């Protein structure tokens, strides 16, 4: 590859059946105020007019390089193929139904060059299809933390139960990815292998608090929704087994962090079991048998039951929430998000996410607001969704600020 082929940034877009959204995605990339860039788009044999929409867009923007798989191969393969076609010093991933905040990557690129890092991590904000919410974001980069290696950052996320494995959070040097960092292929969730490999090979990570990436929740059809016979539960089990046997890329990661990865994925498994996903009972039996002969992993599995976000759901609390005029979730972190999933799974609508200070960021299309800005009526209900060490403080705040009932989802 000649030097003249290199560009500053390669934007990677894996597309599948997103004819209604792909143009917005591409326009958001176009509006990043970067001159030296390319947009590598690989269409995974879309059944709608996605390919045609991209073709028309590429006729007006010569930075777009469009490719198409010969057959439908899934998200992991498609993203790996796109990466192999990149020429940029840095790579930025954007799903074809998501978008970037205007001008964000110019800020991120400048920071990456100035601070000489392998990876800039930024936050993600979510909105639902049909939501009228407008994403809010301060453009000035706010550096939350700096890590000298990826393992330290990964361990911190594991400890705080805030692991994010989506590639959309990262602005990455291409030479880091070229060390063998890949998405798993033929799976429902292709990001775990990629993220674990990324953290293993990254030296310097800048962590920003800015939500520069907008994740769009739509009802049907994205590349992550293609039919796949392998259940997510099965994949979690396979990942745990591979980690246990040193078959995956974390071979260079310390045993301490490996144990935390195993525990985190076991918690995921417990969550899948609670939600009654198909095949969970069978997978649970397999996992129990597999772990029975290893005291360390058996202990981790038992620990995952108590640490699971879902844990053992208190049905009385669910009934109480159903009777309430409005339901608020106090906590906008991982516990809050997962509690939201349980409530919606149980047919309970959520009014808003509430925190002590607020923040304005949309989660699942709902506002995140300060407790001081919340005006619940007396029949409203607050679901406390924070870690154990913050529960006492949160309950005290609810009692001081409102006259509402509250409860915990986990017994």
C-alpha positions as CSV (number, residue, x, y, z in Angstrom):
1,X,0.0,0.0,0.0
2,X,1.6,3.3,-1.1
3,X,1.9,6.2,1.3
4,X,-0.4,8.4,-0.9
5,X,-3.3,6.0,-0.1
6,X,-3.3,6.8,3.6
7,X,-6.0,9.1,5.1
8,X,-6.4,10.5,8.6
9,X,-9.7,8.7,9.5
10,X,-11.5,5.7,8.1
11,X,-15.2,5.5,9.0
12,X,-16.5,2.0,8.9
13,X,-20.2,1.3,8.2
14,X,-21.6,-2.2,8.0
15,X,-25.1,-1.9,6.5
16,X,-28.1,-4.2,6.3
17,X,-31.7,-3.3,5.6
18,X,-31.4,0.3,6.7
19,X,-32.8,2.2,3.8
20,X,-34.7,4.6,6.0
21,X,-31.7,5.5,8.2
22,X,-28.4,5.0,6.2
23,X,-28.4,8.5,4.6
24,X,-28.7,10.1,8.0
25,X,-25.8,8.0,9.2
26,X,-23.6,9.0,6.2
27,X,-24.6,12.7,6.5
28,X,-23.5,12.7,10.1
29,X,-20.1,11.4,9.1
30,X,-19.9,14.0,6.3
31,X,-20.5,16.7,9.0
32,X,-17.5,15.8,11.1
33,X,-15.5,18.7,9.7
34,X,-12.6,16.5,8.7
35,X,-11.2,16.8,5.1
36,X,-8.8,13.8,5.0
37,X,-11.1,10.8,5.5
38,X,-12.8,7.9,3.8
39,X,-16.1,6.1,4.5
40,X,-15.9,2.4,4.0
41,X,-19.4,1.0,3.6
42,X,-20.0,-2.8,3.2
43,X,-23.6,-3.8,2.5
44,X,-24.4,-7.3,3.7
45,X,-26.8,-8.1,0.9
46,X,-29.7,-6.0,2.1
47,X,-33.1,-7.0,0.9
48,X,-34.4,-3.4,0.7
49,X,-32.9,-0.4,-1.2
50,X,-30.1,0.2,1.2
51,X,-27.4,-0.4,-1.4
52,X,-29.1,1.9,-3.9
53,X,-29.4,4.7,-1.3
54,X,-25.7,4.4,-0.5
55,X,-24.9,4.4,-4.3
56,X,-26.7,7.7,-4.8
57,X,-25.0,9.2,-1.8
58,X,-21.6,8.1,-3.0
59,X,-22.2,9.9,-6.3
60,X,-22.2,13.1,-4.4
61,X,-19.5,12.3,-1.9
62,X,-16.3,10.8,-3.4
63,X,-15.1,9.9,0.1
64,X,-17.5,7.0,0.1
65,X,-16.2,3.6,-1.0
66,X,-19.0,1.1,-1.3
67,X,-18.7,-2.7,-1.3
68,X,-21.2,-5.5,-1.1
69,X,-20.9,-9.1,0.2
70,X,-21.7,-11.8,-2.3
71,X,-24.0,-13.5,0.3
72,X,-25.4,-12.4,3.6
73,X,-22.6,-13.0,6.1
74,X,-23.6,-11.3,9.3
75,X,-22.3,-8.2,11.2
76,X,-19.0,-9.7,12.4
77,X,-17.8,-10.8,9.0
78,X,-19.0,-7.5,7.4
79,X,-17.1,-5.3,9.9
80,X,-13.9,-7.4,9.6
81,X,-14.1,-7.0,5.8
82,X,-14.6,-3.3,6.1
83,X,-11.6,-2.9,8.4
84,X,-9.4,-4.8,6.0
85,X,-10.3,-2.2,3.3
86,X,-9.3,0.8,5.5
87,X,-6.4,3.1,4.8
88,X,-6.9,5.5,7.8
89,X,-4.5,6.2,10.6
90,X,-7.6,5.9,12.8
91,X,-10.8,3.9,12.5
92,X,-14.2,5.1,13.7
93,X,-17.1,2.6,13.6
94,X,-20.7,3.7,13.0
95,X,-23.7,1.4,12.7
96,X,-25.8,2.2,9.7
97,X,-28.8,3.2,11.7
98,X,-26.8,5.3,14.2
99,X,-25.1,8.6,13.8
100,X,-22.4,10.9,15.3
101,X,-22.9,14.3,16.8
102,X,-21.9,16.9,14.3
103,X,-18.3,17.9,14.5
104,X,-17.5,15.4,17.3
105,X,-14.8,13.4,15.5
106,X,-12.8,16.6,14.7
107,X,-12.5,17.1,18.4
108,X,-11.6,13.5,19.1
109,X,-9.0,13.4,16.3
110,X,-7.3,16.5,17.6
111,X,-7.2,15.0,21.1
112,X,-5.8,11.7,19.8
113,X,-3.0,13.4,18.0
114,X,-2.2,15.8,20.8
115,X,-2.2,13.1,23.5
116,X,-0.6,10.4,21.4
117,X,-3.1,7.7,22.4
118,X,-4.1,4.4,20.9
119,X,-7.8,4.8,21.6
120,X,-10.2,7.6,22.5
121,X,-13.3,6.3,24.3
122,X,-16.5,8.4,24.3
123,X,-20.0,7.8,25.7
124,X,-23.1,6.8,23.8
125,X,-26.6,8.3,24.1
126,X,-29.7,6.4,23.1
127,X,-33.0,7.3,21.6
128,X,-36.0,5.2,20.5
129,X,-37.6,5.2,17.1
130,X,-40.5,7.6,17.2
131,X,-39.0,9.6,20.1
132,X,-39.1,13.3,19.8
133,X,-36.1,13.7,22.0
134,X,-33.1,15.6,20.6
135,X,-29.7,14.4,21.7
136,X,-27.8,16.8,23.9
137,X,-24.0,17.0,23.9
138,X,-21.3,19.4,25.0
139,X,-18.9,19.6,22.1
140,X,-15.8,20.5,24.2
141,X,-14.0,17.3,25.1
142,X,-14.1,16.4,28.8
143,X,-11.4,14.0,29.7
144,X,-12.7,11.8,32.5
145,X,-9.7,9.5,32.8
146,X,-6.4,8.4,31.2
147,X,-5.2,4.8,31.3
148,X,-1.8,3.6,30.3
149,X,-3.1,0.2,29.2
150,X,-6.3,-1.3,28.1
151,X,-6.4,-3.9,30.8
152,X,-6.7,-1.3,33.5
153,X,-9.6,0.4,31.8
154,X,-11.3,-3.0,31.2
155,X,-10.9,-3.9,34.9
156,X,-12.3,-0.6,36.1
157,X,-15.4,-1.2,33.9
158,X,-15.8,-4.8,35.2
159,X,-15.5,-3.6,38.8
160,X,-18.2,-0.9,38.2
161,X,-20.5,-3.2,36.2
162,X,-20.3,-0.8,33.4
163,X,-18.7,-2.8,30.6
164,X,-19.4,-1.5,27.2
165,X,-18.3,-3.7,24.3
166,X,-19.7,-1.8,21.3
167,X,-17.1,-0.6,18.8
168,X,-19.1,2.6,18.4
169,X,-17.5,3.9,21.6
170,X,-14.0,3.9,20.2
171,X,-11.8,6.0,17.9
172,X,-8.9,3.6,17.4
173,X,-5.5,3.7,15.8
174,X,-5.6,1.2,12.9
175,X,-2.2,-0.3,13.8
176,X,-3.8,-1.5,17.1
177,X,-6.6,-3.3,15.2
178,X,-4.0,-4.8,12.8
179,X,-2.5,-6.8,15.7
180,X,-5.3,-9.3,15.2
181,X,-8.3,-7.5,16.9
182,X,-11.4,-9.0,15.2
183,X,-15.1,-9.3,15.5
184,X,-16.4,-12.8,16.1
185,X,-18.3,-14.1,13.0
186,X,-21.5,-16.1,12.9
187,X,-22.6,-14.9,16.3
188,X,-25.4,-12.8,17.7
189,X,-23.0,-10.6,19.7
190,X,-19.8,-10.0,17.8
191,X,-18.4,-7.3,20.0
192,X,-17.1,-9.2,23.0
193,X,-14.2,-10.8,21.1
194,X,-13.4,-7.5,19.5
195,X,-13.4,-5.5,22.7
196,X,-11.4,-8.0,24.7
197,X,-8.8,-8.1,21.9
198,X,-8.8,-4.3,21.8
199,X,-8.2,-3.8,25.5
200,X,-5.5,-6.5,25.4
201,X,-3.6,-4.6,22.7
202,X,-4.2,-1.0,23.7
203,X,-1.5,1.0,25.5
204,X,-2.9,4.4,26.1
205,X,-6.7,5.2,26.4
206,X,-8.3,8.6,26.8
207,X,-11.8,8.3,28.3
208,X,-14.2,11.2,27.6
209,X,-17.5,11.8,29.3
210,X,-19.0,13.3,26.1
211,X,-21.8,11.2,24.5
212,X,-20.6,11.8,20.9
213,X,-22.3,8.6,19.5
214,X,-26.0,8.3,19.1
215,X,-27.4,4.8,19.3
216,X,-30.8,4.5,17.6
217,X,-33.2,1.9,19.0
218,X,-35.5,0.7,16.1
219,X,-38.0,-2.0,16.1
220,X,-36.9,-4.3,13.3
221,X,-34.2,-5.1,10.8
222,X,-30.8,-3.9,11.7
223,X,-27.7,-5.9,10.9
224,X,-27.7,-7.2,14.5
225,X,-31.1,-8.7,14.0
226,X,-30.4,-11.2,11.2
227,X,-31.6,-14.7,11.9
228,X,-29.0,-16.7,13.7
229,X,-29.5,-20.2,15.1
230,X,-26.9,-19.6,17.9
231,X,-28.6,-18.2,21.0
232,X,-27.0,-15.5,23.0
233,X,-27.1,-17.7,26.0
234,X,-25.1,-20.4,24.1
235,X,-22.6,-17.7,23.1
236,X,-22.1,-16.5,26.6
237,X,-21.5,-20.1,27.8
238,X,-19.0,-20.7,24.9
239,X,-17.1,-17.5,25.8
240,X,-16.9,-18.5,29.5
241,X,-15.6,-22.0,28.5
242,X,-13.0,-20.5,26.1
243,X,-11.8,-18.1,28.8
244,X,-11.6,-20.9,31.3
245,X,-9.5,-23.0,28.9
246,X,-7.3,-20.1,27.7
247,X,-8.7,-20.5,24.2
248,X,-9.4,-16.8,23.6
249,X,-7.3,-13.8,23.2
250,X,-7.2,-12.8,26.9
251,X,-4.3,-15.3,27.3
252,X,-2.1,-12.2,28.0
253,X,-4.6,-10.7,30.4
254,X,-3.9,-11.4,34.1
255,X,-5.8,-14.2,35.9
256,X,-7.4,-11.6,38.2
257,X,-9.0,-9.8,35.2
258,X,-9.9,-13.1,33.6
259,X,-11.9,-14.1,36.7
260,X,-13.7,-10.7,36.6
261,X,-14.6,-11.3,32.9
262,X,-15.9,-14.7,33.7
263,X,-18.0,-13.3,36.6
264,X,-19.4,-10.5,34.4
265,X,-20.4,-12.9,31.7
266,X,-22.0,-15.3,34.2
267,X,-24.1,-12.4,35.5
268,X,-25.2,-11.8,31.9
269,X,-26.2,-15.5,31.8
270,X,-28.2,-15.1,35.0
271,X,-30.0,-12.1,33.4
272,X,-30.8,-14.1,30.3
273,X,-32.2,-16.9,32.5
274,X,-34.4,-14.5,34.4
275,X,-35.9,-13.1,31.2
276,X,-36.9,-16.6,30.1
277,X,-35.0,-16.6,26.8
278,X,-35.5,-19.8,24.8
279,X,-33.1,-22.6,25.7
280,X,-31.9,-20.9,28.9
281,X,-32.7,-23.8,31.2
282,X,-30.8,-26.3,29.1
283,X,-27.8,-23.9,28.9
284,X,-27.9,-23.4,32.6
285,X,-27.6,-27.2,33.2
286,X,-24.7,-27.4,30.8
287,X,-22.9,-24.5,32.5
288,X,-23.5,-26.0,35.9
289,X,-22.1,-29.4,34.8
290,X,-19.1,-27.7,33.2
291,X,-18.2,-25.6,36.2
292,X,-18.9,-28.3,38.9
293,X,-15.3,-29.6,38.8
294,X,-13.7,-26.2,39.2
295,X,-14.0,-24.7,42.7
296,X,-13.0,-21.2,41.5
297,X,-15.5,-21.1,38.7
298,X,-18.2,-22.7,40.7
299,X,-17.7,-20.0,43.3
300,X,-17.9,-17.4,40.7
301,X,-21.1,-18.9,39.3
302,X,-22.7,-18.8,42.8
303,X,-21.5,-15.3,43.3
304,X,-23.1,-14.2,40.0
305,X,-26.5,-15.1,41.3
306,X,-26.3,-12.5,44.0
307,X,-24.5,-9.9,41.9
308,X,-26.9,-10.2,38.9
309,X,-28.6,-7.0,38.1
310,X,-31.8,-8.9,37.9
311,X,-31.1,-11.3,40.7
312,X,-34.3,-12.7,42.2
313,X,-37.0,-10.3,41.2
314,X,-39.4,-9.3,43.9
315,X,-42.8,-9.8,42.4
316,X,-44.4,-7.6,45.1
317,X,-42.4,-4.7,43.8
318,X,-43.4,-5.3,40.2
319,X,-47.1,-5.4,41.3
320,X,-46.6,-2.2,43.3
321,X,-45.1,-0.6,40.2
322,X,-48.0,-1.7,38.0
323,X,-50.4,0.0,40.4
324,X,-48.5,3.3,40.4
325,X,-49.7,6.3,38.3
326,X,-46.1,6.8,37.1
327,X,-42.9,4.9,37.5
328,X,-39.4,6.5,37.8
329,X,-36.1,4.6,37.8
330,X,-33.6,6.2,40.2
331,X,-30.3,5.4,38.6
332,X,-29.1,5.8,35.0
333,X,-26.2,3.3,35.1
334,X,-26.1,-0.4,34.2
335,X,-28.5,-1.2,37.0
336,X,-31.0,1.4,35.8
337,X,-30.8,0.3,32.2
338,X,-31.3,-3.4,33.1
339,X,-34.1,-2.6,35.5
340,X,-35.8,-0.7,32.6
341,X,-35.6,-3.9,30.5
342,X,-37.3,-5.9,33.3
343,X,-40.0,-3.3,33.7
344,X,-40.8,-3.1,30.0
345,X,-40.6,-6.9,29.7
346,X,-43.2,-7.0,32.5
347,X,-45.4,-4.5,30.6
348,X,-44.7,-1.5,32.9
349,X,-44.1,1.9,31.4
350,X,-41.3,4.1,32.7
351,X,-41.7,7.9,32.9
352,X,-38.0,8.9,33.2
353,X,-34.6,8.0,34.6
354,X,-33.8,10.1,37.7
355,X,-30.4,10.9,39.2
356,X,-29.2,13.2,41.9
357,X,-27.8,15.7,39.5
358,X,-29.6,14.9,36.2
359,X,-27.8,15.2,32.9
360,X,-30.2,15.6,30.0
361,X,-28.9,12.5,28.2
362,X,-31.6,10.3,26.7
363,X,-31.6,6.6,27.6
364,X,-33.9,4.3,25.6
365,X,-35.6,7.5,24.4
366,X,-36.4,8.7,28.0
367,X,-35.0,11.8,29.7
368,X,-32.5,11.6,32.5
369,X,-33.5,14.3,35.0
370,X,-32.5,15.6,38.4
371,X,-34.5,14.6,41.4
372,X,-35.0,18.3,42.0
373,X,-36.6,18.7,38.5
374,X,-38.9,15.7,39.0
375,X,-42.5,16.4,40.0
376,X,-44.2,13.1,40.7
377,X,-47.7,12.9,42.1
378,X,-48.3,11.1,45.4
379,X,-49.2,7.8,43.6
380,X,-45.9,7.6,41.7
381,X,-43.3,5.0,42.4
382,X,-39.5,5.1,42.4
383,X,-37.6,2.0,41.6
384,X,-34.2,2.2,43.2
385,X,-31.6,0.9,40.8
386,X,-28.2,1.6,42.2
387,X,-25.4,-0.5,43.7
388,X,-25.6,-1.5,47.3
389,X,-23.3,1.3,48.6
390,X,-25.5,4.0,47.2
391,X,-28.9,2.7,48.2
392,X,-29.1,4.3,51.7
393,X,-28.3,7.7,50.2
394,X,-30.8,7.4,47.4
395,X,-33.6,6.3,49.7
396,X,-32.9,9.3,51.9
397,X,-33.1,11.6,48.9
398,X,-36.4,10.1,47.7
399,X,-37.9,10.6,51.2
400,X,-36.7,14.1,51.4
401,X,-37.7,15.2,48.0
402,X,-41.0,13.3,47.4
403,X,-43.9,11.7,49.2
404,X,-43.7,8.6,46.9
405,X,-43.3,4.9,47.6
406,X,-40.1,3.2,46.5
407,X,-38.8,-0.3,46.2
408,X,-36.0,-2.5,45.1
409,X,-36.4,-4.9,42.2
410,X,-34.1,-7.5,43.8
411,X,-35.0,-9.3,46.9
